[in-house]
């Protein structure tokens, strides 16, 4: 297990300072807010991992998309 959790934002934006950039982009605004919520939940209840899924339906079949 790695010492630090994987930082998708840093990978996508190419900088560790991505949190100051993300809120300014409409596409990433929801992801930025979701990341803040996940971080607060993780700090509050000391989680090792947290997955957030969205259930969608395509042509009558249900799928779950993993957000985090």
N, C-alpha and C positions, 0 to 999 in steps of 0.2 A: 504494500500500500504506500502511495506517495505521501510525503509530509504535507504538501499543499494541495488543495483540491484543484482540479482542472478549471482553468479560467477561459471559457468559450469567448467571452467578450474581448479579452486580450488577443485571442487568435483571430477573431473576425475583424477587429479594428487595427490590429498590428501594434498595439501599445497597451501598457498596463494602466494608462490613464484613460481608458475607454469610457469609464463612467461619467466623465465630464463631457464627452462627445455624444454619447447615446441619446440623452433626452432631447437633443436638438433635431434628431431624425425621426420623422413620423413612423417609418417602418420599424424602428427599434424601440420606440417609446414603450410599447406594451411589454417587450422583453425586459427592458430596463426595470420597469415597475415589478414585474414578476420576479426578477432576480432579487430585488430588495425584499420582497415578501418571503422568498425562500431563505434568504440569509437571516432574517429576523426570526423565522420559525426555527431554523437550525440552531441559532444562538440560544433561544428560549428553552428548547427542550433537548439540547445536546444530541442531535441526530448524526449518524454516520452517513446516511444517504436519504434523499427525499426525491420521489418521482411524482411529477404532475402530468396527468394524462388528459387528453380531450377525446371524447368519443364522437366519431363522425360516421355518417352513413353514405356509402357510394353504391349506387345501383342495387339497393336493397340489402347490402352487406355492411355489417358494423365493423369498424376499425378503431383502434386506440392509438392516438399519436402521443408519443412521449415528448414533453417539453423539457424536463430536467431530470 
